[in-house]
């Protein structure tokens, strides 16, 4: 690995650690779920799904689910098996405590390092996460999401 690649990896690791620490905890606190937020997402997912040419997805992964607003909405509009990755422990604990996801469907990971085999999911999405990824790491993250 050359020095430039090592520096990029280090920056990415540092950002992931920020999300795992106090910075990520504060983000969780600022993004408490509300019925209004869930209702808005329900409407959005219903609209998305009605435009699908194929059968609805049977397996869905959210990359960076935070407190699970999208996952709660998906439970309303889909019977798909839901999974998520979330690097912040506080957010993961809330997801399990609020019975949004089972522990076995929730992973401590990031979009650039998905712990799944190729083509594991019918649908993978992220919302509000890519803006937090360094521009030089976006393509690798896109590739990893597409791979899984």
C-alpha positions in Angstrom: 0.0 0.0 0.0 1.4 3.4 -0.9 1.5 6.3 1.5 -1.4 8.1 -0.2 -3.6 4.9 0.1 -2.5 4.5 3.7 -3.4 8.1 4.5 -6.9 7.7 2.9 -7.5 4.5 4.9 -6.4 6.3 8.1 -8.8 9.2 7.4 -11.7 6.8 6.8 -10.9 4.8 9.9 -10.8 8.1 11.9 -14.2 9.1 10.6 -15.7 5.7 11.5 -14.3 6.0 15.0 -15.9 9.5 15.3 -19.3 7.9 14.4 -18.7 5.2 17.0 -17.9 7.7 19.8 -19.3 10.9 21.3 -19.9 12.5 17.9 -22.1 9.6 16.8 -23.9 9.5 20.2 -24.8 13.2 19.8 -26.1 12.6 16.3 -28.3 9.8 17.7 -29.7 12.2 20.4 -30.5 14.8 17.7 -32.3 12.4 15.5 -35.0 11.0 17.7 -37.7 9.2 15.8 -41.2 10.7 15.6 -44.4 9.5 14.1 -44.3 12.4 11.6 -40.8 11.3 10.3 -42.0 7.7 10.0 -45.2 8.7 8.2 -43.2 10.7 5.7 -40.9 7.8 5.0 -43.9 5.4 4.7 -45.3 7.7 2.0 -41.9 7.8 0.2 -41.4 4.0 0.3 -44.9 3.4 -0.9 -44.3 5.7 -3.9 -40.9 4.0 -4.6 -42.3 0.5 -4.4 -45.3 1.3 -6.7 -42.9 2.1 -9.5 -41.0 -1.2 -9.3 -41.2 -3.3 -12.5 -40.1 -6.4 -10.6 -41.5 -8.1 -7.5 -41.0 -6.2 -4.3 -37.7 -6.9 -2.6 -37.6 -9.8 -0.2 -34.4 -8.7 1.6 -33.4 -5.1 2.3 -30.3 -3.6 3.9 -30.0 -0.1 5.1 -26.5 1.3 5.3 -26.3 3.6 8.3 -29.7 3.2 9.8 -29.1 5.4 12.9 -32.3 5.1 15.1 -34.3 3.2 12.5 -36.8 5.7 11.1 -36.6 4.2 7.6 -36.7 0.6 9.0 -39.9 1.4 10.9 -41.4 2.8 7.7 -40.4 -0.3 5.7 -42.1 -2.6 8.3 -45.3 -0.8 7.4 -45.0 -1.1 3.6 -43.0 -4.3 3.1 -42.8 -7.9 4.4 -39.1 -8.0 3.4 -36.5 -9.3 5.8 -34.8 -6.2 7.1 -31.1 -5.8 8.0 -28.9 -2.8 8.7 -25.4 -1.7 9.5 -24.8 1.1 12.0 -21.4 1.9 13.5 -22.8 3.6 16.6 -23.4 1.4 19.6 -26.0 3.8 21.1 -28.0 3.7 18.0 -27.7 -0.1 17.7 -28.8 -0.5 21.3 -31.9 1.7 20.7 -32.8 -0.4 17.6 -32.8 -3.6 19.6 -34.4 -2.1 22.7 -37.2 -0.6 20.6 -37.6 -3.9 18.7 -37.0 -2.4 15.4 -34.4 -5.1 14.4 -33.3 -8.3 16.0 -29.7 -8.3 17.1 -28.9 -10.9 14.4 -29.9 -8.5 11.6 -27.9 -5.5 12.9 -24.2 -5.1 12.2 -21.5 -2.9 13.5 -20.0 -1.8 10.2 -19.7 1.0 7.6 -20.7 1.3 4.0 -17.1 0.7 2.8 -16.8 -2.7 4.6 -20.1 -4.6 4.4 -19.9 -8.0 6.1 -22.0 -9.9 3.5 -21.4 -12.1 0.5 -21.9 -10.8 -3.0 -25.6 -10.2 -4.0 -26.9 -10.9 -0.5 -29.8 -8.4 -0.7 -32.5 -7.6 -3.2 -32.3 -3.9 -2.2 -29.7 -1.8 -0.4 -30.2 1.8 0.3 -28.8 4.6 2.4 -30.2 7.9 3.4 -28.2 10.9 4.7 -25.0 8.9 5.0 -23.0 9.5 1.8 -22.6 13.2 2.7 -20.5 12.1 5.7 -18.0 10.1 3.6 -14.8 11.7 2.3 -15.1 12.3 -1.5 -12.1 10.2 -2.2 -13.8 7.2 -0.5 -17.2 7.5 -2.2 -16.5 5.3 -5.2 -15.2 2.5 -3.0 -18.4 2.8 -0.9 -20.6 2.8 -3.9 -18.8 -0.4 -5.2 -19.2 -2.1 -1.9 -23.0 -1.3 -1.7 -23.4 -2.5 -5.2 -21.5 -5.7 -4.5 -23.6 -6.8 -1.6 
